Amino acid sequence: MNTPAQDTARVLIEALPYIRAFAGATIVVKYGGNAMVDEACKRAFARDVVLMKLVGMNPIVVHGGGPQIGDLLDRLNIPTKFVDGMRVTDAATMDVVQMVLGGLVNKDIVSLLNTAGGRAVGITGQDADLIRARKLTPKRVQGIDDAPEIIDIGHVGEVAKVDSGVLDTLVGRGFIPVIAPVGVGSDGESYNINADLVAGAVAAHLAAEKLILLTNTRGILDSNGNTLTGLSPSDAKELMSEGIVDGGMLPKVECALSAVADGVAAAHIIDGRVPHALLLEILTDGGVGTLIKESARGETSGGEEK
């Protein structure tokens, strides 16, 4: 029977090749969901990110904050309206978005990482023109012969351009950047951008080794509810066309596919409800979610090829 010390040694030995393989690699992590509200998961997440930095990786955190925005809007009696799942963001709502994302949530995460022994710095996409945004104007199809309706949802944007100068400086000085997904348009207006999209765009711009999306599910599930650990982009697209990937998982898979197509080596959709999910995904053979990369069919989410 192994002793606890021997079990610890086995874990360290298993992690060693991954530490070596990913030394110096950029890993962009989208932080949200239960991992962001459960106290045990929050502490585990912070330790994971700090350990990644200490063993030579370069983690960059992009966070969401939808529930926190909703809570403050309710407390301020500012009505909330959604169109096709997107929050209509007028000027008053945008003020709250900036306060919550750039202030409350961002600084809480920075404090969490620094308390765990890291050197985190919080920024928004507005800082040093990191995220240049353009206004998002979704279209809704009417009747077959009708022109699509263009919907104005206010200060909601998409990523037009990434200027990573500030990230290069922070990472080069040993800091962990924590990014709030607020960008600035060419008109000087601020825009709220989906955090998954920001994480994917940053990962693609930096040619990151990994994009990791923390979710509230076990990854991509097949029709029987089993986690699909390793998928190629064509596999993922087939699951989408068959309707097996749907609902809230659709935009995450689309984000992962876009990042891989734009040069990110691998995208991971993992279960953020699992304590230390990041370390389990990056440094163990098994992993805790779904890996999407070219020629990934049959691989486990973990493993040396992940």
Backbone hydrogen bonds, N-H to C=O, Kabsch-Sander energy under -0.5 kcal/mol:
donor,donor_aa,acceptor,acceptor_aa,energy
7,D,3,T,-2.3
8,T,4,P,-2.3
9,A,5,A,-2.2
10,R,6,Q,-2.3
11,V,7,D,-2.1
12,L,8,T,-2.2
13,I,9,A,-2.4
14,E,10,R,-2.3
15,A,11,V,-1.9
16,L,12,L,-1.4
18,Y,15,A,-0.6
19,I,15,A,-2.3
20,R,16,L,-2.3
21,A,17,P,-2.3
22,F,18,Y,-2.4
23,A,20,R,-0.8
24,G,56,G,-2.9
25,A,22,F,-2.2
27,I,58,N,-1.9
28,V,210,K,-2.4
29,V,27,I,-0.5
29,V,60,I,-3.1
30,K,28,V,-0.5
30,K,212,I,-3.1
31,Y,29,V,-0.7
31,Y,62,V,-2.9
32,G,30,K,-0.5
35,A,32,G,-0.7
36,M,33,G,-1.8
37,V,34,N,-1.5
38,D,34,N,-2.9
42,K,38,D,-2.6
43,R,39,E,-2.1
44,A,40,A,-2.2
45,F,41,C,-2.8
46,A,42,K,-2.2
47,R,43,R,-2.1
48,D,44,A,-2.4
49,V,45,F,-2.5
50,V,46,A,-2.3
51,L,47,R,-2.6
52,M,48,D,-2.5
53,K,49,V,-2.0
54,L,50,V,-2.4
55,V,51,L,-2.0
56,G,53,K,-1.4
57,M,52,M,-2.3
58,N,25,A,-3.0
60,I,27,I,-2.3
61,V,177,P,-2.5
62,V,29,V,-2.9
63,H,179,I,-2.1
64,G,31,Y,-1.7
69,I,65,G,-2.2
70,G,66,G,-2.6
71,D,67,P,-2.3
72,L,68,Q,-2.0
73,L,69,I,-2.4
74,D,70,G,-2.1
75,R,71,D,-2.2
76,L,72,L,-1.9
77,N,74,D,-1.2
78,I,73,L,-2.8
83,V,86,M,-2.7
86,M,83,V,-1.9
88,V,81,K,-3.2
89,T,153,I,-2.7
90,D,88,V,-0.7
94,M,90,D,-2.6
95,D,91,A,-1.8
96,V,92,A,-1.5
97,V,93,T,-2.6
98,Q,94,M,-2.5
99,M,95,D,-2.0
100,V,96,V,-2.9
101,L,97,V,-2.9
102,G,97,V,-0.5
102,G,98,Q,-1.3
103,G,98,Q,-0.6
103,G,99,M,-0.7
104,L,99,M,-1.8
105,V,100,V,-3.0
106,N,100,V,-0.6
106,N,101,L,-1.1
107,K,103,G,-2.4
108,D,104,L,-1.8
109,I,105,V,-2.1
110,V,106,N,-2.2
111,S,107,K,-2.5
112,L,108,D,-2.2
113,L,109,I,-2.5
114,N,110,V,-2.5
115,T,111,S,-2.5
116,A,112,L,-1.3
117,G,114,N,-1.3
118,G,113,L,-2.6
121,V,176,I,-2.1
123,I,178,V,-2.8
125,G,180,A,-1.4
125,G,182,V,-0.7
127,D,124,T,-1.3
129,D,126,Q,-1.6
130,L,127,D,-1.7
131,I,125,G,-3.5
132,R,130,L,-0.6
132,R,161,K,-2.6
133,A,131,I,-0.6
133,A,184,V,-2.5
134,R,158,E,-2.0
136,L,156,V,-3.1
137,T,135,K,-0.6
140,R,149,E,-2.9
141,V,139,K,-0.5
146,D,143,G,-1.0
149,E,140,R,-3.1
151,I,138,P,-3.0
151,I,149,E,-0.5
153,I,136,L,-0.6
153,I,151,I,-0.7
155,H,89,T,-3.6
156,V,154,G,-1.8
157,G,192,N,-2.6
158,E,134,R,-2.1
160,A,132,R,-3.0
161,K,132,R,-1.8
163,D,130,L,-2.3
164,S,162,V,-0.6
166,V,163,D,-0.5
168,D,164,S,-2.9
169,T,165,G,-2.0
170,L,166,V,-2.3
171,V,167,L,-3.0
172,G,168,D,-2.2
173,R,169,T,-1.2
174,G,171,V,-1.6
175,F,170,L,-2.7
176,I,119,R,-2.5
178,V,121,V,-2.3
179,I,61,V,-3.4
180,A,123,I,-2.3
182,V,180,A,-2.3
183,G,191,Y,-2.4
184,V,131,I,-2.0
185,G,189,E,-2.9
186,S,133,A,-0.5
188,G,185,G,-2.1
191,Y,183,G,-2.7
192,N,155,H,-3.0
193,I,181,P,-2.3
194,N,157,G,-0.5
198,V,194,N,-1.9
199,A,195,A,-2.7
200,G,196,D,-2.6
201,A,197,L,-2.4
202,V,198,V,-2.7
203,A,199,A,-2.5
204,A,200,G,-2.4
205,H,201,A,-2.5
206,L,202,V,-2.1
207,A,204,A,-1.1
208,A,203,A,-2.7
209,E,26,T,-1.9
210,K,26,T,-1.4
211,L,266,A,-1.9
212,I,28,V,-2.9
213,L,211,L,-0.5
213,L,268,H,-3.2
214,L,30,K,-2.1
214,L,212,I,-0.6
215,T,270,I,-2.6
222,D,226,N,-2.6
225,G,222,D,-2.1
228,L,220,I,-3.2
229,T,227,T,-0.8
231,L,291,L,-3.0
236,A,232,S,-2.2
237,K,233,P,-2.4
238,E,234,S,-2.0
239,L,235,D,-2.0
240,M,236,A,-1.9
241,S,237,K,-2.5
242,E,238,E,-1.8
243,G,240,M,-1.2
244,I,239,L,-1.7
245,V,239,L,-1.5
246,D,244,I,-0.7
249,M,246,D,-1.5
250,L,247,G,-1.2
252,K,248,G,-0.6
253,V,249,M,-2.4
254,E,250,L,-2.7
255,C,251,P,-2.2
256,A,252,K,-2.4
257,L,253,V,-2.8
258,S,254,E,-2.4
259,A,255,C,-2.2
260,V,256,A,-2.3
261,A,257,L,-2.5
262,D,258,S,-1.5
263,G,260,V,-1.4
264,V,259,A,-2.5
265,A,208,A,-1.8
266,A,209,E,-0.9
267,A,292,I,-2.5
268,H,211,L,-3.0
269,I,290,T,-2.6
270,I,213,L,-2.2
270,I,268,H,-0.6
271,D,288,V,-1.6
272,G,215,T,-2.2
272,G,270,I,-1.0
274,V,271,D,-1.5
277,A,274,V,-1.4
280,L,276,H,-2.4
281,E,277,A,-2.1
282,I,278,L,-2.4
283,L,279,L,-2.9
284,T,280,L,-0.6
287,G,280,L,-0.8
290,T,269,I,-2.8
291,L,229,T,-3.1
292,I,267,A,-3.2
293,K,231,L,-1.9
296,A,293,K,-1.3
298,G,230,G,-0.9
299,E,296,A,-2.3
302,G,286,G,-1.5
303,G,284,T,-2.0
306,K,303,G,-2.1
